[in-house]
Amino acid sequence: MISKPTILVTNDDGINAPGIRALIAVMSEIGNVIVVAPDGPQSAMGHAITINSTLYLNKISSDNATILEYACSGTPVDCVKLAVNEILKKKPDLCVSGINHGSNSSINVIYSGTMSAAVEAGIEGIPAIGFSLLDYDWNADFESIKPFVKKIALEVLDKKLSDGTVLNVNFPKLKQEAIKGIKICRQAKAIWMEKFDKRQTPFGKDYYWLTGEFVNQDKGEDTDEWALAHGYISIVPVQFDLTAHHTIAHLNTWNL
């Protein structure tokens, strides 16, 4: 008898977010699921970890008695670290993060708690995928993308991933029948044109809200932004070796 894979599920929107509940439902069709997720929203936390305060893990009841669920007081990366080091007897066969409420395409991958959790799993040598839907609505339609989530997860379990990489998967906000397919892409060159909305409290103290406009500077038709804009699911292989290898030869010409 072939044993089911062990799958770690996490996110950055919090353990009660509809996105992670949809992801748990799909993964429970594939393997044995362990959930370790933040006890509240942790969006845009990037790869932050908790080192100056205590961390708490609370085991919570689940609708499915076969699924272990833990709510963590820390960041998405904390969740993965605690799962690997404190909860699981051995590393899981797969880690999936999400499904995020909103895009993590292009430059957003840098800020994403969803993707940082996947990257942390990758650093641990665990095949990992970050899933995101381009819909910030709390009641977004995750049913339409469940078949694709399952298909991609099964492919990763079967084919594995190259060392040092994880997958960044983004879904357009479309019904299942309107999605044209899946494209393997590169990350689009894009930026946030940021500004701060400066206000004052009733006591005269300044405070700020970060706002901005997303600007895609990339006209290529092989990017995640192009794929999503044209009705495709984008998959970008993300590496966590940040070395700019192409610059090493140039730096070696400097008078250092």
C-alpha positions as CSV (number, residue, x, y, z in Angstrom):
1,M,0.0,0.0,0.0
2,I,1.4,3.4,-1.0
3,S,1.3,5.9,1.8
4,K,-0.2,9.3,1.3
5,P,2.2,12.3,1.1
6,T,2.4,14.6,4.1
7,I,1.5,18.2,3.2
8,L,2.1,21.3,5.3
9,V,-0.4,24.1,4.7
10,T,0.2,27.7,5.7
11,N,-0.6,31.2,4.6
12,D,-0.3,34.9,5.5
13,D,-4.0,35.9,5.6
14,G,-4.6,33.9,8.8
15,I,-5.8,30.5,9.7
16,N,-9.5,31.4,9.3
17,A,-9.2,33.0,5.8
18,P,-11.4,31.4,3.1
19,G,-8.3,31.0,0.9
20,I,-6.5,28.7,3.2
21,R,-9.7,26.8,3.9
22,A,-10.0,26.1,0.2
23,L,-6.4,25.0,0.0
24,I,-6.9,22.6,3.0
25,A,-9.9,21.1,1.3
26,V,-7.9,20.4,-1.9
27,M,-4.8,19.1,-0.2
28,S,-6.9,16.7,2.0
29,E,-7.9,15.0,-1.3
30,I,-4.2,14.3,-2.0
31,G,-2.5,13.6,1.3
32,N,-2.2,13.9,5.1
33,V,-2.5,17.5,6.0
34,I,-0.9,19.5,8.8
35,V,-1.9,23.2,9.1
36,V,0.3,25.7,10.8
37,A,-0.8,29.3,10.0
38,P,-0.9,32.7,11.6
39,D,-3.6,33.3,14.1
40,G,-4.4,36.6,12.4
41,P,-3.5,38.6,9.2
42,Q,0.2,38.7,8.4
43,S,0.1,40.1,4.8
44,A,3.2,41.8,3.4
45,M,5.4,40.5,6.2
46,G,8.0,39.2,3.7
47,H,10.5,36.9,5.3
48,A,10.2,38.4,8.8
49,I,10.8,36.1,11.8
50,T,10.1,36.7,15.4
51,I,13.2,37.0,17.6
52,N,12.4,39.7,20.1
53,S,9.2,38.3,21.6
54,T,7.7,34.9,22.4
55,L,5.9,32.6,20.0
56,Y,2.7,30.7,20.8
57,L,1.2,27.7,19.1
58,N,-2.4,26.7,19.8
59,K,-3.8,23.5,18.6
60,I,-7.3,24.1,17.3
61,S,-10.3,21.9,16.5
62,S,-10.9,21.0,12.9
63,D,-14.0,20.1,10.9
64,N,-12.0,17.1,9.7
65,A,-10.7,15.0,12.6
66,T,-7.8,13.7,10.5
67,I,-6.3,17.1,9.9
68,L,-4.0,18.7,12.6
69,E,-4.3,22.5,12.8
70,Y,-2.2,24.9,14.8
71,A,-2.6,28.7,15.0
72,C,0.7,30.5,15.4
73,S,1.2,34.0,17.0
74,G,4.1,34.7,14.6
75,T,4.8,35.3,10.9
76,P,4.3,33.0,8.0
77,V,8.0,32.1,8.1
78,D,7.7,31.4,11.8
79,C,4.9,29.0,11.0
80,V,7.1,26.9,8.7
81,K,10.0,26.9,11.1
82,L,7.8,25.7,14.0
83,A,6.1,23.1,11.8
84,V,9.4,21.6,10.7
85,N,11.2,21.8,14.0
86,E,8.5,21.3,16.6
87,I,5.5,19.6,15.2
88,L,6.4,17.2,12.4
89,K,8.5,14.1,13.1
90,K,10.1,14.4,9.6
91,K,10.0,17.0,6.8
92,P,6.8,17.0,4.8
93,D,6.7,15.9,1.2
94,L,5.2,19.3,0.1
95,C,4.5,22.7,1.6
96,V,1.7,24.8,0.1
97,S,1.1,28.4,1.0
98,G,-2.1,30.4,0.4
99,I,-4.4,30.7,-1.3
100,N,-3.6,34.3,-1.0
101,H,-6.4,36.9,-1.3
102,G,-4.7,39.1,-3.9
103,S,-1.8,39.1,-6.4
104,N,1.7,38.0,-5.6
105,S,2.9,38.4,-9.2
106,S,5.9,40.4,-10.3
107,I,7.7,42.5,-7.6
108,N,5.0,41.6,-5.1
109,V,6.8,38.4,-4.5
110,I,9.4,40.4,-2.5
111,Y,6.9,41.6,0.0
112,S,4.7,38.5,0.2
113,G,4.3,36.6,3.4
114,T,2.6,33.8,1.3
115,M,5.7,33.4,-0.9
116,S,8.1,33.8,2.0
117,A,6.6,30.9,3.7
118,A,7.0,28.8,0.5
119,V,10.6,30.1,0.2
120,E,11.4,29.1,3.8
121,A,10.1,25.6,3.1
122,G,12.3,25.5,0.0
123,I,15.3,26.5,2.1
124,E,14.5,23.5,4.3
125,G,14.7,21.3,1.2
126,I,10.9,20.9,1.0
127,P,9.1,21.2,-2.4
128,A,6.9,24.3,-2.1
129,I,4.3,26.3,-3.9
130,G,2.8,29.7,-3.2
131,F,-0.8,30.1,-4.5
132,S,-2.5,33.5,-5.0
133,L,-5.8,34.6,-6.6
134,L,-6.1,38.1,-8.1
135,D,-9.1,38.9,-5.9
136,Y,-8.8,40.8,-2.6
137,D,-12.4,40.1,-1.7
138,W,-12.7,38.1,1.5
139,N,-15.5,36.1,-0.3
140,A,-13.6,35.5,-3.5
141,D,-14.5,32.5,-5.6
142,F,-11.9,29.8,-4.9
143,E,-14.0,27.0,-6.2
144,S,-13.1,27.8,-9.8
145,I,-9.4,27.3,-9.2
146,K,-9.4,24.2,-7.0
147,P,-8.9,21.8,-9.9
148,F,-5.8,23.7,-11.1
149,V,-4.4,23.9,-7.5
150,K,-4.8,20.1,-7.3
151,K,-3.2,19.5,-10.7
152,I,-0.2,21.7,-10.0
153,A,0.4,20.2,-6.5
154,L,0.2,16.6,-7.9
155,E,2.7,17.5,-10.6
156,V,5.2,18.9,-8.0
157,L,4.8,15.7,-5.9
158,D,5.4,13.6,-9.0
159,K,8.1,15.5,-10.9
160,K,9.8,17.3,-7.9
161,L,11.4,20.7,-8.2
162,S,15.0,21.8,-9.0
163,D,17.1,22.4,-5.9
164,G,16.9,26.0,-4.7
165,T,13.6,26.8,-6.3
166,V,9.9,27.1,-5.4
167,L,6.9,27.9,-7.5
168,N,4.9,31.2,-7.5
169,V,1.5,30.5,-8.9
170,N,-1.0,33.3,-9.6
171,F,-4.6,32.8,-10.8
172,P,-6.6,35.4,-12.8
173,K,-10.0,36.4,-11.4
174,L,-12.0,34.3,-13.8
175,K,-14.4,31.4,-13.8
176,Q,-12.9,28.0,-14.4
177,E,-14.3,27.7,-17.9
178,A,-12.8,31.1,-18.8
179,I,-9.2,30.3,-17.8
180,K,-7.3,29.7,-21.0
181,G,-4.6,27.5,-19.4
182,I,-1.3,27.6,-17.6
183,K,1.9,29.4,-18.7
184,I,5.4,29.1,-17.3
185,C,6.6,32.6,-17.0
186,R,9.3,34.9,-15.9
187,Q,8.7,37.6,-13.3
188,A,7.7,40.9,-14.9
189,K,9.7,44.0,-14.3
190,A,7.3,46.3,-12.4
191,I,7.3,48.7,-9.5
192,W,5.1,50.4,-7.1
193,M,4.9,54.2,-7.5
194,E,4.5,54.8,-3.8
195,K,3.3,57.7,-1.7
196,F,2.3,58.3,1.9
197,D,-1.0,59.7,2.9
198,K,-0.1,62.0,5.8
199,R,-2.7,62.6,8.4
200,Q,-2.9,63.8,12.1
201,T,-4.5,62.3,15.2
202,P,-6.9,64.4,17.2
203,F,-3.9,65.1,19.4
204,G,-1.8,66.6,16.6
205,K,0.5,63.6,16.0
206,D,1.4,62.8,12.4
207,Y,0.7,59.4,11.0
208,Y,0.9,57.8,7.6
209,W,-0.9,55.4,5.3
210,L,1.2,53.8,2.6
211,T,-0.6,54.0,-0.8
212,G,0.6,53.6,-4.4
213,E,0.0,52.6,-7.9
214,F,1.3,49.3,-9.5
215,V,3.1,50.1,-12.7
216,N,4.1,47.2,-15.1
217,Q,7.2,48.4,-17.0
218,D,7.6,45.1,-18.9
219,K,6.1,44.7,-22.4
220,G,7.2,41.1,-22.8
221,E,4.7,38.4,-23.6
222,D,6.5,35.8,-21.5
223,T,5.8,37.4,-18.1
224,D,3.5,36.6,-15.3
225,E,1.7,40.0,-15.7
226,W,1.0,39.3,-19.4
227,A,-0.3,35.8,-18.7
228,L,-2.6,37.0,-16.0
229,A,-3.9,39.9,-18.1
230,H,-4.7,37.5,-21.0
231,G,-6.6,34.9,-18.9
232,Y,-3.8,32.4,-18.1
233,I,-2.5,31.0,-14.8
234,S,1.1,32.1,-14.3
235,I,3.8,29.9,-12.8
236,V,7.1,31.5,-12.0
237,P,10.0,29.4,-10.7
238,V,11.5,31.5,-7.9
239,Q,15.1,31.0,-6.6
240,F,16.2,32.0,-3.2
241,D,19.9,32.3,-4.0
242,L,20.0,36.1,-4.4
243,T,23.5,36.2,-5.9
244,A,23.6,38.3,-9.0
245,H,25.8,35.8,-10.8
246,H,26.0,37.9,-14.0
247,T,27.7,40.7,-12.1
248,I,30.5,38.7,-10.5
249,A,32.8,39.0,-13.6
250,H,32.2,42.8,-13.8
251,L,33.0,43.3,-10.1
252,N,36.3,41.3,-10.5
253,T,37.5,44.0,-12.9
254,W,37.3,46.6,-10.1
255,N,40.4,47.8,-8.4
256,L,39.6,46.1,-5.1
